[in-house]
Amino acid sequence: MHSPSPEPTAPAPAADIDAQSLWSALRAALRGREFDYTKGSLPRAVLLLAVPMVIEMGMESLFAVADAWFVKERGEDALAAVALTEAMSTIVYAIAIGLSMATTSLVARRVGAGDLDGARRAAGQAIRVGVLLGVLLGIPCALFPGDLLGLMGGSERVRETGAGYAGFVLGGNVVILLLFLNNAIFRGAGDAVIAMKALVVSNAANLVLDPCLIFGIGPFPELGVTGAGLATLIGRSLGVAYQFHALRDRGRRVHLAPGVLRHHASDVRELLRTSYGGVGQFLLATASWMVLVRIVAPFGDAALAGHQVGVRIVMFTILPAFGLSNATATLVGQNLGAGKVDRARRSIWLVGLWNMAFMGVVAVVFIAFAPELVALFAEEATDRATMERVGVECLRIISYGYLFYAWGMVAMQAFNGAGKTIIPTWLNFICFWIVEVPLAWALAHPAGLGTAGVYWSVAISESLLAVLSIVVMRRVRWG
């Protein structure tokens, strides 16, 4: 961290966008062209990036919601198995997102500086690293899925029910990593629409295959919960195939040019150096969620299933907000690469205002309609009362801090886009491991609040993270 720099001023959010230009920007955002985000209207630039990114992350969250929706008819053991698998998947997501932040930052800064050959090399090395890590992580997960569910506190019934699901989802880690990293390349290049389309392809396949493979519709075998895992793996694989098809297009600024997939030591070092903090920050955050699942598990399978439902609904809205925040990383990266520090700083405040408005609306919906939302997933539960109670607690309590979360996400992505990934790493360590995890255990058990105590710890720690992030953001030197 450097000495304080002049405080960035908030922009007029939409002073230069009227209804006609707004509609024009929305159409342009969905057309699939590459744009130069270092010039022109800043609100328009945010729209061009944010619209496809929000849709992209909304599509990513649909994987979890679709699985939970179809699997719910198999009972709370099935939902609990899916919950524990997703909790373990957060480690892979942490690595994927951390590497993705580094990839977006590196590609964006090189594109902004006009170094397209360097941007292409960075893209190729990100793919190489993703394949290697994905294979190393996937092999043990494919071989020992039931044991992993047991380590997470799953009962014997949960292990028997969910081993196949966990095997397909966790064993396909290389697909998850490639899906994230390829999309990070497109975002860094300023072509967020391709990233969005890849997730649309993935989800379309998953939504069709989920009921077919779970219930044995038509020529498909009835695989139960295992079928949901297979459907997810196939859907994601089709998305990756679509990405590689787009990356072969030499008409794009960043594509798989000859030689970029060969080993380039300096680019790998820079990628790993930048991703070190990114992976660390997301590992700290997601590993803390795994511990929270472990704290909830002793309250029973019904409570665990309710936790699963609540968290999945939360993620359905958090991921689009994260997508909006992703626009910050590209804007900051490209504008810093072009030497436009003031424009980079102004983009942070603009995206923050928009994200706060979105999260505020979601919070109102969750507080008002939590029982109705949770009931959609609780029809087949044996202990429906417990499951619904825990799910409603999760939605309402966590949403109390949504206005803070909105700013926290944007600040984190601003640091990542600038390549300052170590700052969010330390902030995550303080807020999640010094505050959240101990507080969750204390409130849930000694204080006697049960599962509600876990969710209060999330609301408190995430709000603290947002406040600290803004304080640091106002002091750091961006140029």
C-alpha positions in Angstrom: 0.0 0.0 0.0 1.2 3.5 -0.8 0.7 6.9 0.7 -2.8 8.3 0.4 -3.8 9.7 -3.0 -6.5 12.3 -3.8 -9.8 10.8 -3.0 -11.8 9.7 -6.1 -15.0 11.6 -6.6 -18.2 9.9 -7.4 -19.5 10.5 -11.0 -22.9 11.6 -12.0 -24.3 8.1 -12.5 -26.3 8.5 -15.7 -26.1 12.1 -16.7 -25.0 11.3 -20.3 -27.4 8.4 -20.9 -31.0 9.2 -21.9 -33.6 6.6 -22.8 -32.7 6.3 -26.4 -28.9 6.0 -25.7 -29.7 3.5 -22.9 -31.6 1.3 -25.3 -28.8 1.6 -27.9 -26.2 0.6 -25.2 -28.2 -2.4 -24.1 -28.5 -3.7 -27.7 -24.7 -3.1 -28.2 -24.0 -5.0 -25.0 -25.7 -8.1 -26.3 -24.4 -8.0 -29.9 -21.0 -9.5 -29.1 -18.4 -7.0 -30.3 -15.1 -5.9 -28.7 -15.0 -2.4 -27.3 -12.4 0.1 -26.2 -13.4 0.9 -22.6 -10.7 3.6 -22.1 -12.6 6.3 -24.0 -16.2 7.6 -24.4 -19.1 7.6 -22.0 -18.2 5.9 -18.7 -21.8 4.9 -17.9 -22.1 3.4 -21.4 -18.9 1.5 -20.8 -20.3 0.1 -17.6 -23.5 -1.0 -19.3 -21.6 -2.6 -22.2 -19.6 -4.7 -19.7 -22.1 -5.2 -16.9 -25.2 -6.5 -18.9 -23.5 -9.6 -20.3 -21.5 -10.1 -17.1 -24.7 -10.1 -15.0 -26.4 -12.5 -17.3 -23.3 -14.7 -17.4 -23.1 -15.0 -13.6 -26.9 -15.4 -13.4 -26.4 -18.4 -15.7 -23.6 -19.8 -13.5 -26.0 -19.6 -10.5 -28.6 -21.5 -12.4 -26.5 -24.7 -12.2 -27.0 -24.8 -8.5 -30.7 -23.8 -8.5 -31.6 -26.3 -11.2 -29.9 -29.2 -9.4 -31.6 -28.3 -6.2 -35.0 -27.9 -7.9 -35.0 -31.3 -9.6 -33.2 -33.2 -6.7 -35.6 -31.9 -4.1 -38.1 -34.7 -5.0 -35.5 -37.2 -3.9 -35.7 -36.0 -0.3 -33.5 -34.1 2.2 -30.7 -36.7 2.0 -30.3 -35.9 -1.7 -30.4 -32.1 -1.0 -27.9 -32.6 1.8 -25.6 -34.5 -0.5 -25.8 -31.7 -3.1 -25.2 -29.1 -0.3 -22.0 -30.9 0.9 -20.7 -31.3 -2.7 -21.3 -27.6 -3.4 -19.5 -26.8 -0.2 -16.4 -28.8 -1.3 -16.7 -27.3 -4.8 -16.2 -23.8 -3.3 -12.5 -24.7 -3.0 -12.3 -25.3 -6.7 -14.3 -22.2 -7.4 -11.9 -20.2 -5.2 -8.9 -21.4 -7.3 -10.9 -20.8 -10.5 -12.1 -17.3 -9.5 -8.7 -16.3 -8.1 -6.9 -17.4 -11.3 -9.7 -15.7 -13.4 -9.2 -12.4 -11.6 -5.5 -12.5 -12.4 -6.2 -13.5 -16.0 -8.7 -10.7 -16.5 -6.4 -8.2 -14.9 -3.3 -9.3 -17.0 -5.2 -9.5 -20.3 -7.1 -6.2 -19.7 -3.9 -4.2 -18.8 -2.1 -5.6 -21.8 -5.0 -4.8 -24.1 -5.3 -1.3 -22.7 -1.5 -0.8 -23.3 -1.9 -2.1 -26.9 0.2 -5.2 -26.3 -2.1 -7.8 -28.0 0.6 -10.4 -28.4 1.3 -10.2 -24.7 -2.5 -10.5 -24.0 -2.7 -13.6 -26.2 0.3 -15.2 -24.5 -1.3 -14.6 -21.1 -4.5 -16.2 -22.3 -2.6 -19.3 -23.5 -0.7 -19.7 -20.2 -3.9 -19.3 -18.2 -5.4 -22.3 -20.1 -2.3 -24.4 -19.5 -2.3 -23.7 -15.8 -6.1 -24.4 -15.6 -5.7 -27.8 -17.3 -2.9 -28.9 -15.0 -4.6 -27.8 -11.8 -8.0 -29.2 -12.9 -6.5 -32.7 -13.6 -4.6 -32.7 -10.3 -7.7 -31.7 -8.3 -10.2 -33.9 -10.2 -8.5 -37.3 -10.0 -8.7 -37.8 -6.2 -12.2 -36.4 -6.1 -13.4 -38.8 -8.8 -11.9 -41.8 -6.9 -13.1 -41.0 -3.4 -16.3 -39.0 -3.5 -18.1 -40.9 -0.7 -15.1 -40.4 1.6 -15.1 -36.7 0.9 -18.8 -36.4 1.8 -18.1 -38.3 5.0 -15.3 -35.8 5.9 -17.8 -33.0 5.5 -20.1 -34.6 8.1 -22.5 -36.4 5.8 -24.4 -39.3 7.3 -24.1 -42.8 5.8 -27.4 -42.3 3.9 -26.1 -39.0 2.5 -22.8 -40.7 1.4 -24.6 -43.5 -0.3 -27.1 -41.1 -2.0 -24.6 -38.5 -3.2 -21.4 -40.3 -4.0 -22.2 -40.5 -7.7 -23.2 -36.8 -7.8 -20.0 -35.7 -6.0 -17.9 -37.9 -8.3 -19.2 -36.2 -11.5 -19.2 -32.7 -10.1 -15.9 -32.8 -8.3 -14.2 -35.1 -10.7 -14.9 -32.6 -13.5 -12.8 -29.9 -11.9 -10.8 -29.3 -15.1 -14.0 -28.3 -16.9 -14.9 -25.8 -14.1 -11.5 -24.2 -14.2 -11.5 -23.9 -18.0 -15.0 -22.5 -18.0 -14.0 -19.7 -15.6 -10.6 -19.0 -17.1 -11.8 -18.9 -20.7 -14.5 -16.4 -19.7 -11.9 -14.4 -17.8 -9.9 -14.1 -21.1 -13.0 -12.8 -22.9 -13.8 -10.3 -20.1 -10.2 -9.0 -20.1 -10.4 -8.5 -23.9 -13.6 -6.5 -23.5 -15.8 -9.2 -25.1 -18.1 -10.1 -22.2 -20.9 -11.4 -24.5 -19.0 -14.5 -25.5 -18.6 -15.3 -21.8 -22.3 -14.9 -21.4 -23.2 -17.1 -24.4 -20.9 -19.9 -23.1 -22.9 -20.0 -19.8 -26.2 -19.9 -21.8 -25.1 -23.0 -23.8 -24.1 -24.8 -20.6 -27.3 -24.1 -18.7 -29.5 -24.9 -21.6 -27.9 -28.4 -21.8 -28.1 -28.8 -18.0 -31.8 -27.8 -17.8 -32.7 -30.4 -20.5 -30.5 -33.2 -19.2 -31.2 -32.8 -15.4 -34.8 -34.2 -15.4 -33.9 -36.7 -18.2 -31.0 -38.3 -16.3 -32.5 -38.0 -12.8 -35.9 -39.5 -13.6 -35.1 -41.6 -16.7 -37.2 -39.7 -19.2 -37.4 -41.2 -22.7 -34.3 -43.1 -23.7 -32.2 -41.9 -20.7 -31.4 -44.1 -17.7 -32.9 -43.2 -14.3 -29.7 -42.2 -12.4 -31.3 -40.3 -9.5 -29.0 -37.7 -7.9 -26.1 -39.0 -9.8 -27.9 -37.9 -13.0 -27.8 -34.3 -11.8 -24.1 -34.5 -11.5 -23.6 -36.0 -14.9 -26.0 -33.4 -16.5 -24.0 -30.6 -14.9 -20.7 -32.0 -16.1 -22.0 -32.4 -19.7 -23.5 -28.9 -19.7 -20.3 -27.3 -18.5 -18.2 -29.3 -21.0 -20.4 -28.0 -23.9 -19.8 -24.5 -22.6 -16.1 -25.0 -22.7 -16.3 -26.4 -26.3 -18.2 -23.3 -27.3 -15.4 -21.1 -25.7 -12.6 -22.8 -27.5 -14.5 -22.5 -30.8 -14.7 -18.7 -30.2 -11.0 -18.5 -29.1 -10.0 -20.0 -32.5 -11.4 -16.9 -34.2 -8.4 -14.9 -35.4 -10.6 -11.9 -36.0 -10.7 -11.4 -32.2 -8.0 -9.3 -30.5 -7.3 -12.1 -28.1 -7.3 -15.5 -29.6 -5.3 -18.8 -29.6 -2.6 -17.7 -32.0 0.2 -20.1 -33.0 2.7 -20.6 -30.1 0.6 -19.1 -27.3 0.0 -22.5 -25.7 3.7 -23.3 -25.5 5.4 -22.6 -22.2 6.3 -19.0 -21.7 8.0 -18.8 -18.3 7.8 -15.0 -17.8 4.1 -14.9 -18.5 3.4 -17.9 -16.2 5.4 -16.2 -13.4 3.4 -13.0 -13.8 0.2 -14.8 -13.9 1.0 -16.9 -10.8 2.3 -13.8 -9.0 -0.9 -11.9 -9.7 -3.1 -14.9 -9.0 -1.4 -15.7 -5.7 -3.4 -13.0 -3.9 -6.5 -13.7 -5.9 -6.5 -17.5 -5.2 -5.7 -16.7 -1.5 -8.6 -14.3 -1.1 -11.1 -16.7 -2.5 -9.7 -19.7 -0.7 -10.0 -17.9 2.6 -13.6 -16.8 1.8 -14.9 -20.1 0.4 -13.0 -22.3 3.0 -14.8 -20.3 5.7 -18.1 -21.3 4.1 -17.1 -24.9 4.3 -16.5 -24.5 8.0 -19.9 -22.8 8.3 -21.5 -25.9 6.7 -19.6 -28.0 9.2 -21.1 -25.9 12.1 -24.6 -26.4 10.6 -24.3 -30.1 10.0 -24.7 -31.2 13.7 -28.2 -29.7 13.7 -29.4 -32.6 11.4 -30.0 -33.4 7.7 -33.1 -31.3 7.6 -31.2 -28.2 8.8 -28.4 -28.9 6.4 -30.9 -29.2 3.5 -32.5 -25.9 4.6 -29.1 -24.3 4.7 -28.5 -25.7 1.2 -31.7 -24.2 -0.2 -31.1 -20.8 1.5 -27.5 -20.5 0.3 -28.5 -21.5 -3.3 -31.1 -18.8 -3.4 -28.6 -16.3 -2.0 -26.1 -17.3 -4.6 -28.7 -16.9 -7.3 -28.6 -13.1 -6.6 -25.0 -12.8 -5.3 -23.5 -14.1 -8.6 -25.3 -11.5 -10.8 -24.1 -8.8 -8.4 -20.6 -10.3 -8.7 -21.0 -10.2 -12.4 -21.8 -6.4 -12.2 -18.8 -6.0 -10.0 -16.6 -7.8 -12.6 -17.1 -4.8 -14.8 -14.9 -2.9 -12.4 -12.0 -5.3 -12.9 -12.0 -4.8 -16.6 -12.6 -1.1 -16.5 -9.8 -0.5 -13.9 -7.4 -2.9 -15.7 -7.8 -1.4 -19.2 -7.8 2.2 -18.0 -4.8 1.8 -15.8 -3.0 0.0 -18.7 -3.9 3.1 -20.8 -2.6 5.5 -18.1 -6.1 6.9 -17.4 -6.1 6.7 -13.6 -8.9 9.1 -13.0 -11.3 7.3 -15.3 -10.4 4.0 -13.6 -11.2 5.5 -10.1 -14.5 7.0 -11.3 -15.6 3.7 -12.7 -15.3 2.1 -9.2 -17.8 4.5 -7.7 -20.2 4.3 -10.6 -20.4 0.5 -10.5 -20.7 0.6 -6.7 -23.8 2.8 -6.9 -25.4 0.5 -9.4 -24.6 -2.6 -7.5 -26.0 -1.1 -4.3 -29.3 -0.3 -6.0 -29.6 -3.9 -7.3 -28.7 -5.5 -4.0 -31.1 -3.2 -2.1 -34.0 -4.4 -4.2 -33.0 -8.1 -3.7 -32.8 -7.5 0.1 -36.4 -6.2 0.2 -37.6 -9.2 -1.8 -35.9 -11.7 0.5 -37.1 -10.1 3.7 -40.7 -9.9 2.4 -41.0 -13.3 0.6 -38.4 -15.6 2.2 -41.0 -18.3 3.3 -42.5 -18.5 -0.2 -39.1 -18.8 -1.9 -37.9 -21.5 0.5 -41.2 -23.4 0.2 -40.6 -24.0 -3.5 -37.7 -26.4 -2.6 -39.2 -28.0 0.6 -42.1 -30.0 -0.8 -40.6 -33.5 -0.3 -38.7 -32.9 2.9 -39.4 -35.3 5.8 -38.9 -32.5 8.4 -40.3 -29.7 6.3 -40.7 -27.3 9.3 -37.0 -27.4 10.2 -35.9 -27.2 6.6 -38.1 -24.1 5.9 -37.2 -22.4 9.2 -33.4 -22.7 8.5 -33.9 -21.6 4.9 -35.9 -18.5 5.9 -33.3 -17.6 8.6 -30.6 -17.8 6.0 -32.3 -15.6 3.4 -33.5 -12.9 5.8 -30.5 -12.5 8.1 -27.9 -12.6 5.3 -29.9 -10.0 3.3 -29.8 -7.5 6.1 -26.2 -6.7 5.0 -26.8 -6.6 1.2 -26.2 -2.9 0.9 -22.7 -3.3 2.4 -22.0 -6.4 0.3 -22.6 -4.4 -2.8 -19.8 -2.0 -2.1 -17.5 -4.7 -0.8 -17.7 -6.8 -4.0 -16.9 -3.7 -6.2 -14.0 -2.7 -4.0 -12.5 -6.2 -4.1 -12.8 -6.3 -7.9 -11.2 -2.9 -8.2 -8.1 -4.1 -6.3 -8.1 -7.3 -8.5 -8.3 -5.3 -11.7 -5.4 -3.2 -10.6 -3.3 -6.3 -9.8 -3.4 -5.4 -6.1 -4.7 -8.9 -5.1 -2.9 -9.2 -1.8 -5.1 -6.4 -0.3 -8.3 -8.4 -0.5 -6.5 -11.5 0.7 -5.6 -9.8 4.0 -9.1 -8.3 4.4 -10.7 -11.7 3.8 -8.4 -13.3 6.4 -9.3 -10.7 9.0 -13.1 -10.7 8.4 -13.7 -14.4 7.7 -11.2 -16.2 9.9 -10.7 -13.8 12.7 -14.3 -12.6 12.9 -16.8 -14.8 11.0 -15.8 -18.4 11.8 -15.3 -17.9 15.6 -18.4 -15.8 15.8 -20.5 -18.4 14.0 -19.5 -21.1 16.4 -20.0 -18.9 19.4 -23.4 -17.7 18.4 -24.6 -21.1 17.2 -23.5 -23.2 20.2 -22.5 -21.3 23.4 -24.9 -18.5 22.8 -27.7 -20.9 21.8 -28.8 -19.2 18.6 -28.5 -22.3 16.6 -28.3 -22.0 12.8 -29.5 -18.3 13.1 -26.2 -17.6 14.8 -24.3 -18.8 11.7 -26.1 -16.4 9.5 -25.7 -13.4 11.9 -22.0 -14.0 11.7 -22.1 -13.8 7.9 -24.1 -10.6 8.0 -21.7 -9.0 10.5 -18.4 -10.1 8.9 -19.5 -9.3 5.3 -20.5 -5.8 6.4 -17.2 -5.3 8.2 -15.4 -6.4 5.0 -17.2 -3.8 3.0 -16.4 -1.0 5.4 -12.7 -1.9 5.6 -12.5 -2.3 1.8 -13.8 1.2 1.2 -11.5 2.7 3.8 -8.5 1.0 2.2 -9.7 1.9 -1.3 -9.9 5.6 -0.5 -6.3 5.5 0.7 -4.5 3.4 -1.9 -2.6 4.9 -4.8 -4.0 3.7 -8.1 -1.5 5.2 -10.5 
